[in-house]
């Protein structure tokens, strides 16, 4: 009988973890990726390590208000590196798909939480 209250508590949280991805809301300018660039990216991935990127271990989907205006908000996707108990670094994108926004490759800003 103790399982029922626990299940009623956990099920709504799990239901909110669907795979509803959010693409960027701004159009992406420029040409599509060429075969030459894809080849270069594959070669670079094979010979280069990416410690900062590989350290990203946490994802947070949050909402931010435009300049304090509570009527205007945007969804922000935080990819977080936990440095220790008190410090986390986040890279924030406007979508959680492979497509990127035109401003700085989709990165809005990086900030450290203390």
MARBA-3410 file (N, C-alpha, C, O; in Angstrom, 1 decimal):
114
0.8,-1.2,0.0,0.0,0.0,0.0,0.9,1.3,0.0,0.4,2.3,-0.4 ~ 2.1,1.2,0.5,3.0,2.3,0.5,3.4,2.7,-0.9,3.9,3.8,-1.1 ~ 3.4,1.8,-1.8,3.8,2.1,-3.2,2.9,3.0,-3.9,3.4,3.8,-4.7 ~ 1.6,2.9,-3.7,0.6,3.8,-4.4,0.9,5.3,-4.2,0.9,6.0,-5.1 ~ 1.1,5.8,-2.9,1.4,7.2,-2.8,2.7,7.6,-3.5,2.8,8.7,-4.1
3.7,6.7,-3.4,4.9,7.0,-4.1,4.7,7.1,-5.6,5.3,8.0,-6.3 ~ 4.0,6.2,-6.2,3.7,6.1,-7.6,2.9,7.4,-8.0,3.2,8.0,-9.1 ~ 2.0,7.8,-7.2,1.2,9.0,-7.5,2.1,10.2,-7.5,1.8,11.2,-8.1 ~ 3.1,10.2,-6.7,4.0,11.3,-6.6,5.0,11.4,-7.8,5.3,12.4,-8.3 ~ 5.5,10.2,-8.2,6.5,10.1,-9.2,6.0,10.2,-10.7,6.6,10.8,-11.5
4.8,9.6,-10.9,4.3,9.5,-12.3,4.1,10.9,-12.9,4.5,11.0,-14.1 ~ 3.6,11.9,-12.2,3.5,13.3,-12.9,4.9,13.8,-13.3,5.0,14.4,-14.4 ~ 5.9,13.5,-12.6,7.2,14.0,-12.9,7.8,13.3,-14.1,8.4,13.9,-15.0 ~ 7.5,12.0,-14.2,8.0,11.2,-15.4,7.2,11.6,-16.6,7.8,11.6,-17.7 ~ 5.9,11.9,-16.5,5.1,12.3,-17.6,5.7,13.6,-18.2,5.5,13.9,-19.4
6.2,14.5,-17.4,6.8,15.7,-17.8,8.1,15.6,-18.5,8.6,16.6,-19.0 ~ 8.7,14.4,-18.5,10.0,14.2,-19.1,9.9,13.6,-20.5,10.8,12.8,-20.9 ~ 8.9,14.0,-21.3,8.7,13.5,-22.6,9.8,14.0,-23.5,10.6,14.8,-23.1 ~ 9.9,13.5,-24.7,10.9,13.8,-25.7,10.4,15.0,-26.6,10.7,14.9,-27.8 ~ 9.7,15.9,-26.1,9.2,17.0,-26.9,10.4,18.0,-27.1,10.6,18.9,-26.2
11.1,17.9,-28.2,12.2,18.8,-28.4,11.7,20.1,-28.9,10.7,20.2,-29.6 ~ 12.5,21.2,-28.7,12.2,22.5,-29.1,13.3,23.0,-30.0,14.4,23.3,-29.6 ~ 13.0,23.2,-31.3,14.0,23.7,-32.2,14.1,25.2,-32.0,13.2,25.8,-31.4 ~ 15.2,25.9,-32.5,15.3,27.3,-32.3,14.2,28.0,-33.0,13.6,27.6,-34.0 ~ 13.8,29.2,-32.4,12.6,29.9,-33.0,13.0,30.9,-34.1,12.2,31.6,-34.6
14.3,31.0,-34.3,14.8,32.0,-35.3,15.4,31.2,-36.5,15.9,30.1,-36.4 ~ 15.2,31.7,-37.7,15.7,31.0,-38.9,17.2,31.0,-38.9,17.9,31.9,-38.4 ~ 17.8,29.9,-39.5,19.2,29.7,-39.5,19.7,30.1,-40.9,19.3,29.5,-41.9 ~ 20.5,31.2,-41.0,21.0,31.7,-42.3,22.1,30.8,-42.9,22.7,30.0,-42.1 ~ 22.4,31.0,-44.1,23.6,30.4,-44.7,23.2,29.1,-45.5,22.0,28.7,-45.5
24.2,28.5,-46.1,24.1,27.3,-46.9,24.0,26.1,-46.0,24.5,26.1,-44.8 ~ 23.5,25.0,-46.5,23.6,23.7,-45.8,25.0,23.2,-45.7,25.9,23.7,-46.5 ~ 25.3,22.4,-44.8,26.6,21.8,-44.6,27.1,21.0,-45.8,26.3,20.1,-46.2 ~ 28.3,21.3,-46.3,28.8,20.6,-47.5,29.4,19.3,-47.0,29.7,19.1,-45.9 ~ 29.7,18.4,-48.0,30.3,17.2,-47.8,31.8,17.4,-47.3,32.3,16.7,-46.4
32.4,18.4,-47.8,33.8,18.8,-47.4,33.8,19.1,-45.9,34.7,18.7,-45.2 ~ 32.9,20.0,-45.5,32.9,20.4,-44.1,32.5,19.2,-43.2,33.1,19.1,-42.1 ~ 31.6,18.3,-43.6,31.3,17.2,-42.8,32.5,16.2,-42.7,32.7,15.7,-41.6 ~ 33.3,16.1,-43.7,34.5,15.3,-43.7,35.5,15.9,-42.7,36.1,15.2,-41.9 ~ 35.7,17.2,-42.8,36.6,17.9,-41.9,36.2,17.7,-40.4,37.0,17.5,-39.5
34.9,17.9,-40.2,34.3,17.7,-38.8,34.6,16.3,-38.3,34.9,16.1,-37.2 ~ 34.4,15.3,-39.2,34.6,13.9,-38.8,36.1,13.7,-38.4,36.4,13.0,-37.4 ~ 37.0,14.2,-39.3,38.4,14.1,-39.0,38.8,14.8,-37.7,39.6,14.2,-36.9 ~ 38.3,16.0,-37.5,38.6,16.7,-36.2,38.1,15.9,-35.0,38.8,15.9,-34.0 ~ 36.9,15.4,-35.1,36.3,14.6,-34.0,37.2,13.4,-33.7,37.3,13.0,-32.5
37.8,12.8,-34.7,38.6,11.6,-34.5,40.0,11.9,-33.8,40.5,11.1,-33.0 ~ 40.5,13.1,-34.0,41.9,13.4,-33.5,41.9,14.4,-32.3,42.9,14.6,-31.7 ~ 40.8,15.0,-32.0,40.8,16.0,-31.0,39.9,15.6,-29.8,38.9,15.0,-30.0 ~ 40.4,15.9,-28.6,39.5,15.7,-27.4,38.7,17.0,-27.1,39.1,18.0,-27.6 ~ 37.7,16.8,-26.4,36.8,17.9,-26.1,36.4,17.9,-24.6,35.3,17.7,-24.2
37.4,18.0,-23.7,37.1,17.9,-22.3,36.0,18.9,-21.8,35.2,18.4,-21.0 ~ 36.0,20.1,-22.2,34.9,21.0,-21.7,33.5,20.5,-22.1,32.6,20.5,-21.3 ~ 33.4,20.1,-23.3,32.1,19.6,-23.8,31.8,18.3,-23.2,30.6,18.0,-22.8 ~ 32.8,17.4,-23.1,32.5,16.1,-22.4,32.1,16.2,-21.0,31.5,15.3,-20.4 ~ 32.5,17.3,-20.3,32.2,17.5,-18.9,30.8,17.9,-18.7,30.3,17.9,-17.5
30.0,18.3,-19.7,28.6,18.7,-19.5,27.8,17.5,-19.1,27.8,16.5,-19.9 ~ 27.2,17.5,-18.0,26.6,16.3,-17.5,25.1,16.5,-17.1,24.4,15.6,-16.7 ~ 24.6,17.8,-17.1,23.3,18.1,-16.6,22.5,18.9,-17.6,23.1,19.8,-18.2 ~ 21.2,18.7,-17.8,20.4,19.5,-18.6,19.3,20.1,-17.8,18.7,19.4,-17.0 ~ 19.0,21.3,-18.1,17.9,22.0,-17.4,17.1,22.8,-18.4,17.7,23.6,-19.2
15.8,22.7,-18.5,15.0,23.5,-19.4,14.3,24.5,-18.5,13.5,24.2,-17.6 ~ 14.5,25.8,-18.8,14.0,26.9,-18.0,13.4,28.0,-18.9,13.5,28.0,-20.1 ~ 12.7,28.9,-18.2,12.1,30.0,-18.9,12.7,31.3,-18.3,12.9,31.5,-17.1 ~ 13.0,32.3,-19.2,13.6,33.6,-18.8,12.7,34.7,-19.3,12.0,34.5,-20.4 ~ 12.6,35.7,-18.6,11.8,36.9,-19.0,12.6,37.9,-19.8,13.8,38.0,-19.5
12.1,38.6,-20.7,12.8,39.6,-21.5,12.9,40.9,-20.6,11.9,41.5,-20.3 ~ 14.1,41.2,-20.2,14.3,42.5,-19.5,13.3,42.8,-18.4,12.9,43.9,-18.2 ~ 13.0,41.8,-17.7,12.1,42.0,-16.5,10.6,42.0,-16.9,9.8,42.2,-16.0 ~ 10.3,41.9,-18.2,8.9,42.0,-18.6,8.3,40.6,-18.4,8.6,39.7,-19.1 ~ 7.3,40.5,-17.5,6.7,39.3,-17.2,5.8,38.8,-18.3,5.4,37.6,-18.3
5.4,39.6,-19.2,4.6,39.2,-20.3,5.4,38.6,-21.5,4.8,37.9,-22.3 ~ 6.7,38.8,-21.5,7.5,38.2,-22.6,8.5,37.2,-22.0,9.4,37.6,-21.2 ~ 8.4,36.0,-22.4,9.3,35.0,-21.9,9.8,34.1,-23.0,9.2,34.0,-24.0 ~ 11.0,33.5,-22.8,11.5,32.6,-23.8,12.0,31.3,-23.1,12.4,31.4,-21.9 ~ 12.0,30.2,-23.8,12.5,29.0,-23.3,14.0,28.9,-23.5,14.4,29.3,-24.6
14.7,28.5,-22.5,16.1,28.4,-22.6,16.6,27.0,-22.1,16.1,26.5,-21.1 ~ 17.5,26.5,-22.9,18.0,25.1,-22.6,19.4,25.2,-22.0,20.3,25.7,-22.7 ~ 19.6,24.8,-20.8,20.9,25.0,-20.1,21.6,23.6,-20.1,21.0,22.6,-19.7 ~ 22.8,23.6,-20.6,23.7,22.4,-20.5,24.7,22.8,-19.5,25.6,23.7,-19.7 ~ 24.8,22.0,-18.4,25.5,22.4,-17.2,26.7,21.5,-16.9,26.5,20.3,-17.0
27.8,22.1,-16.5,28.9,21.4,-16.0,29.0,21.6,-14.5,29.1,22.8,-14.1 ~ 28.9,20.6,-13.7,28.9,20.8,-12.2,30.4,20.7,-11.8,31.0,19.7,-11.9 ~ 30.9,21.8,-11.4,32.3,21.9,-11.0,32.6,21.4,-9.6,33.5,20.7,-9.3 ~ 31.6,21.8,-8.7,31.7,21.2,-7.3,30.3,21.5,-6.7,29.4,21.9,-7.4 ~ 30.2,21.3,-5.4,28.9,21.5,-4.7,28.3,22.9,-4.9,27.1,23.0,-4.9
29.2,23.9,-5.0,28.7,25.3,-5.0,28.8,26.0,-6.4,28.2,27.0,-6.5 ~ 29.5,25.4,-7.3,29.8,26.1,-8.6,29.4,25.2,-9.7,29.8,24.1,-9.8 ~ 28.5,25.8,-10.6,28.1,25.2,-11.9,28.3,26.1,-13.0,28.1,27.3,-12.8 ~ 28.7,25.7,-14.2,28.7,26.5,-15.4,27.7,26.0,-16.4,27.5,24.8,-16.5 ~ 27.0,27.0,-17.0,26.0,26.6,-18.0,26.2,27.3,-19.3,26.6,28.4,-19.4
26.0,26.5,-20.4,25.9,27.1,-21.7,24.4,27.0,-22.1,23.8,26.0,-21.9 ~ 23.9,28.2,-22.6,22.5,28.2,-22.8,22.2,28.4,-24.3,22.7,29.3,-24.9 ~ 21.3,27.6,-24.8,20.8,27.6,-26.2,19.4,27.9,-26.2,18.6,27.8,-25.2 ~ 18.9,28.3,-27.4,17.5,28.6,-27.6,16.7,27.4,-28.1,15.5,27.5,-28.3 ~ 17.3,26.3,-28.3,16.7,25.1,-28.7,17.4,23.9,-28.3,18.6,24.0,-27.9
16.8,22.7,-28.3,17.5,21.5,-27.8,17.6,20.5,-29.0,17.5,19.3,-28.7 ~ 17.8,21.0,-30.2,18.0,20.1,-31.3,19.4,20.4,-31.9,20.0,21.3,-31.4 ~ 19.7,19.7,-33.0,21.1,20.0,-33.6,21.1,21.3,-34.3,22.2,21.9,-34.6 ~ 19.9,21.9,-34.7,19.9,23.2,-35.4,20.3,24.3,-34.4,20.0,24.2,-33.2 ~ 21.0,25.3,-34.9,21.5,26.3,-34.0,20.9,27.7,-34.4,20.7,27.9,-35.6
20.8,28.6,-33.5,20.4,29.9,-33.8,21.6,30.7,-34.4,22.7,30.3,-34.3 ~ 21.3,31.8,-35.1,22.3,32.6,-35.8,23.2,33.3,-34.9,24.3,33.7,-35.3 ~ 22.9,33.6,-33.7,23.7,34.4,-32.8,24.7,33.6,-32.1,24.4,32.9,-31.1 ~ 25.9,33.6,-32.5,27.0,32.9,-31.8,26.9,31.4,-31.8,27.3,30.8,-30.8 ~ 26.3,30.8,-32.8,26.2,29.4,-32.9,25.1,28.8,-31.9,25.2,27.6,-31.6
24.2,29.7,-31.5,23.2,29.2,-30.6,23.5,29.5,-29.1,22.6,29.3,-28.3 ~ 24.7,29.8,-28.8,25.0,30.1,-27.4,24.6,31.5,-27.0,25.1,32.4,-27.7 ~ 23.8,31.7,-26.1,23.4,33.0,-25.7,24.4,33.6,-24.7,24.8,34.7,-24.9 ~ 24.7,32.9,-23.7,25.8,33.3,-22.8,26.2,32.1,-21.9,25.5,31.1,-21.8 ~ 27.3,32.3,-21.3,27.7,31.3,-20.3,27.8,32.0,-18.9,28.2,33.1,-18.8
27.3,31.3,-17.9,27.4,31.9,-16.6,27.8,30.9,-15.6,27.5,29.7,-15.8 ~ 28.3,31.3,-14.5,28.7,30.5,-13.4,27.8,30.7,-12.2,27.6,31.9,-11.8 ~ 27.2,29.6,-11.7,26.4,29.7,-10.5,27.2,29.5,-9.3,27.9,28.5,-9.2 ~ 27.1,30.4,-8.3,27.8,30.2,-7.1,26.8,30.2,-5.9,27.2,30.1,-4.8
END
